[in-house]
Protein backbone atom coordinates (compact mmCIF):
# COMPACT_ATOMS: atom_id res chain seq x y z
CA UNK A 1 0.00 0.00 0.00
CA UNK A 2 1.33 3.43 -0.88
CA UNK A 3 1.92 6.14 1.64
CA UNK A 4 -0.67 8.81 2.31
CA UNK A 5 -4.43 8.63 2.20
CA UNK A 6 -6.34 8.12 -1.00
CA UNK A 7 -8.16 11.49 -0.83
CA UNK A 8 -4.78 13.26 -0.54
CA UNK A 9 -3.36 11.38 -3.52
CA UNK A 10 -6.48 12.08 -5.61
CA UNK A 11 -6.32 15.75 -4.56
CA UNK A 12 -2.71 15.97 -5.79
CA UNK A 13 -3.66 14.38 -9.11
CA UNK A 14 -6.63 16.73 -9.53
CA UNK A 15 -4.45 19.75 -8.71
CA UNK A 16 -1.94 18.72 -11.38
CA UNK A 17 -4.63 18.15 -14.01
CA UNK A 18 -6.53 21.37 -13.25
CA UNK A 19 -3.29 23.36 -13.36
CA UNK A 20 -2.45 21.88 -16.76
CA UNK A 21 -5.95 22.51 -18.12
CA UNK A 22 -5.99 26.14 -16.97
CA UNK A 23 -2.57 26.78 -18.48
CA UNK A 24 -3.00 24.96 -21.79
CA UNK A 25 -6.58 24.09 -22.61
CA UNK A 26 -8.92 26.79 -21.31
CA UNK A 27 -9.08 29.65 -23.73
CA UNK A 28 -11.66 31.73 -21.89
CA UNK A 29 -10.55 35.40 -21.91
CA UNK A 30 -12.10 35.82 -18.44
CA UNK A 31 -9.45 33.64 -16.89
CA UNK A 32 -6.55 35.79 -15.85
CA UNK A 33 -3.30 34.63 -14.32
CA UNK A 34 -4.49 31.81 -12.03
CA UNK A 35 -2.47 29.70 -9.61
CA UNK A 36 -4.02 26.58 -8.11
CA UNK A 37 -2.82 26.57 -4.50
CA UNK A 38 -4.41 23.39 -3.16
CA UNK A 39 -7.22 20.90 -3.59
CA UNK A 40 -9.29 19.30 -0.84
CA UNK A 41 -11.17 16.10 -1.61
CA UNK A 42 -13.77 14.60 0.70
CA UNK A 43 -13.11 11.13 2.12
CA UNK A 44 -15.76 9.60 -0.15
CA UNK A 45 -14.09 11.25 -3.19
CA UNK A 46 -17.39 12.85 -4.24
CA UNK A 47 -16.45 16.53 -3.92
CA UNK A 48 -13.26 18.43 -4.65
CA UNK A 49 -12.67 22.04 -3.63
CA UNK A 50 -10.03 23.68 -5.78
CA UNK A 51 -8.44 26.71 -4.13
CA UNK A 52 -6.83 29.28 -6.40
CA UNK A 53 -5.36 32.75 -6.41
CA UNK A 54 -5.33 35.23 -9.25
CA UNK A 55 -3.65 38.50 -10.02
CA UNK A 56 -5.63 41.66 -10.43
CA UNK A 57 -8.22 43.72 -8.65
CA UNK A 58 -11.61 42.63 -7.34
CA UNK A 59 -13.22 42.91 -10.79
CA UNK A 60 -10.57 40.67 -12.35
CA UNK A 61 -11.10 38.14 -9.56
CA UNK A 62 -14.85 38.18 -10.23
CA UNK A 63 -14.28 37.58 -13.94
CA UNK A 64 -11.88 34.72 -13.16
CA UNK A 65 -14.39 33.16 -10.75
CA UNK A 66 -17.14 33.31 -13.40
CA UNK A 67 -14.87 31.84 -16.07
CA UNK A 68 -13.78 28.98 -13.80
CA UNK A 69 -17.42 28.31 -12.92
CA UNK A 70 -18.24 28.07 -16.64
CA UNK A 71 -15.38 25.60 -17.11
CA UNK A 72 -16.32 23.28 -14.22
CA UNK A 73 -18.19 20.79 -16.41
CA UNK A 74 -15.40 20.59 -18.99
CA UNK A 75 -12.78 20.11 -16.29
CA UNK A 76 -14.81 17.45 -14.51
CA UNK A 77 -15.19 15.45 -17.74
CA UNK A 78 -11.48 15.77 -18.49
CA UNK A 79 -10.49 14.70 -14.97
CA UNK A 80 -12.81 11.70 -15.21
CA UNK A 81 -11.21 10.61 -18.49
CA UNK A 82 -7.62 11.25 -17.44
CA UNK A 83 -7.67 9.85 -13.91
CA UNK A 84 -10.07 6.99 -14.63
CA UNK A 85 -11.86 7.28 -11.32
CA UNK A 86 -14.98 5.22 -10.75
CA UNK A 87 -16.85 8.41 -9.91
CA UNK A 88 -15.51 11.81 -10.81
CA UNK A 89 -15.82 14.31 -7.96
CA UNK A 90 -17.93 17.45 -8.26
CA UNK A 91 -15.54 20.38 -8.59
CA UNK A 92 -15.98 23.70 -6.82
CA UNK A 93 -13.56 26.58 -7.24
CA UNK A 94 -12.86 28.80 -4.26
CA UNK A 95 -10.64 31.87 -4.07
CA UNK A 96 -7.85 31.12 -1.58
CA UNK A 97 -7.80 33.84 1.06
CA UNK A 98 -5.11 32.10 3.12
CA UNK A 99 -2.40 33.73 0.98
CA UNK A 100 -3.64 37.18 2.03
CA UNK A 101 -3.69 36.10 5.66
CA UNK A 102 -0.18 34.73 5.30
CA UNK A 103 1.05 38.05 3.89
CA UNK A 104 -0.55 39.91 6.80
CA UNK A 105 1.10 37.60 9.37
CA UNK A 106 4.48 38.09 7.68
CA UNK A 107 3.97 41.86 7.74
CA UNK A 108 3.13 41.78 11.47
CA UNK A 109 6.15 39.60 12.25
CA UNK A 110 8.40 41.99 10.34
CA UNK A 111 6.98 44.96 12.28
CA UNK A 112 7.64 43.15 15.57
CA UNK A 113 11.20 42.31 14.53
CA UNK A 114 11.78 45.96 13.53
CA UNK A 115 10.47 47.15 16.90
CA UNK A 116 12.78 44.72 18.72
CA UNK A 117 15.73 45.89 16.64
CA UNK A 118 14.96 49.55 17.47
CA UNK A 119 14.53 48.71 21.17
CA UNK A 120 17.85 46.83 21.19
CA UNK A 121 19.59 49.81 19.58
CA UNK A 122 18.08 52.15 22.17
CA UNK A 123 19.13 49.81 25.00
CA UNK A 124 22.70 49.47 23.70
CA UNK A 125 23.24 53.23 23.75
CA UNK A 126 21.78 53.90 27.22
CA UNK A 127 22.88 50.94 29.36
CA UNK A 128 26.17 50.43 31.12
CA UNK A 129 27.84 47.02 30.90
CA UNK A 130 27.00 44.53 33.64
CA UNK A 131 29.73 43.84 36.18
CA UNK A 132 28.83 40.39 37.40
C-alpha distance (Angstrom), angle and dihedral (degrees) to the residues before:
residue distance angle dihedral
X1 . . .
X2 3.79 . .
X3 3.75 123.7 .
X4 3.78 121.3 -95.6
X5 3.76 130.3 33.0
X6 3.76 122.5 -67.9
X7 3.83 95.0 -117.1
X8 3.82 89.6 54.6
X9 3.80 92.3 49.8
X10 3.81 91.9 47.1
X11 3.82 89.7 47.6
X12 3.82 90.4 54.2
X13 3.81 91.1 49.4
X14 3.80 91.9 48.3
X15 3.82 91.2 48.3
X16 3.81 90.5 52.9
X17 3.81 93.4 47.8
X18 3.81 95.1 45.1
X19 3.80 90.8 48.4
X20 3.81 90.5 51.8
X21 3.80 92.9 46.6
X22 3.81 93.5 49.5
X23 3.80 91.8 48.5
X24 3.80 99.4 42.9
X25 3.78 114.0 14.0
X26 3.80 110.2 34.4
X27 3.76 110.3 82.3
X28 3.80 97.7 176.9
X29 3.83 109.0 136.3
X30 3.82 89.2 -145.8
X31 3.77 91.5 69.2
X32 3.76 108.8 89.6
X33 3.78 127.0 -177.4
X34 3.82 101.6 -37.7
X35 3.79 128.9 -176.6
X36 3.79 119.7 -167.7
X37 3.80 104.5 -140.6
X38 3.81 101.8 -179.3
X39 3.78 145.3 -24.1
X40 3.80 127.0 -138.6
X41 3.79 118.6 -160.0
X42 3.79 123.3 -169.1
X43 3.80 118.0 -118.3
X44 3.80 91.3 -107.3
X45 3.85 89.9 52.4
X46 3.82 91.2 -126.7
X47 3.82 99.6 117.1
X48 3.78 132.7 37.1
X49 3.79 123.9 -169.9
X50 3.78 111.6 -157.3
X51 3.80 113.1 -158.4
X52 3.79 117.2 -156.7
X53 3.78 142.3 169.4
X54 3.76 127.7 -149.8
X55 3.76 137.0 -168.7
X56 3.75 121.3 -115.7
X57 3.76 140.7 52.3
X58 3.80 128.4 -54.2
X59 3.82 92.4 -81.0
X60 3.81 91.8 53.3
X61 3.81 89.6 49.2
X62 3.81 90.2 51.6
X63 3.80 91.2 50.8
X64 3.81 90.8 48.5
X65 3.81 91.3 49.3
X66 3.82 91.2 51.4
X67 3.80 92.3 47.1
X68 3.81 92.4 49.5
X69 3.80 89.9 48.1
X70 3.81 89.5 53.6
X71 3.81 90.1 50.6
X72 3.83 96.5 49.5
X73 3.80 94.6 96.7
X74 3.80 93.8 48.0
X75 3.79 91.8 47.9
X76 3.79 93.0 47.4
X77 3.82 91.2 52.8
X78 3.80 91.6 47.5
X79 3.81 92.7 48.4
X80 3.80 90.4 49.5
X81 3.81 91.4 52.4
X82 3.80 96.2 42.8
X83 3.80 100.5 42.4
X84 3.80 96.3 35.4
X85 3.77 94.3 -142.4
X86 3.79 118.8 172.0
X87 3.79 88.9 -124.8
X88 3.77 122.1 16.4
X89 3.81 112.6 -135.2
X90 3.79 122.0 -117.7
X91 3.80 107.2 -106.8
X92 3.79 124.3 -137.9
X93 3.79 122.8 -179.4
X94 3.78 118.7 -144.6
X95 3.78 128.6 -178.0
X96 3.82 107.5 -117.8
X97 3.79 108.7 -125.7
X98 3.81 93.2 174.8
X99 3.82 90.2 85.7
X100 3.81 90.1 60.4
X101 3.79 90.6 48.1
X102 3.78 90.0 49.1
X103 3.81 91.0 52.5
X104 3.81 90.3 50.2
X105 3.83 92.1 50.6
X106 3.81 90.5 49.5
X107 3.80 90.1 49.9
X108 3.82 91.4 51.0
X109 3.81 92.2 47.8
X110 3.80 90.3 50.5
X111 3.82 90.7 50.5
X112 3.82 90.3 50.9
X113 3.80 91.7 48.8
X114 3.82 90.4 49.4
X115 3.81 90.8 50.6
X116 3.81 90.9 50.3
X117 3.79 90.7 48.9
X118 3.82 91.2 51.3
X119 3.82 91.3 46.5
X120 3.82 90.9 49.9
X121 3.80 90.5 50.7
X122 3.80 90.9 49.8
X123 3.82 91.1 48.1
X124 3.81 93.3 48.7
X125 3.79 92.4 56.1
X126 3.82 97.7 46.0
X127 3.81 105.2 38.1
X128 3.77 128.3 82.8
X129 3.80 118.6 -135.7
X130 3.80 116.8 -91.4
X131 3.79 116.3 -107.5
X132 3.77 102.1 -155.0
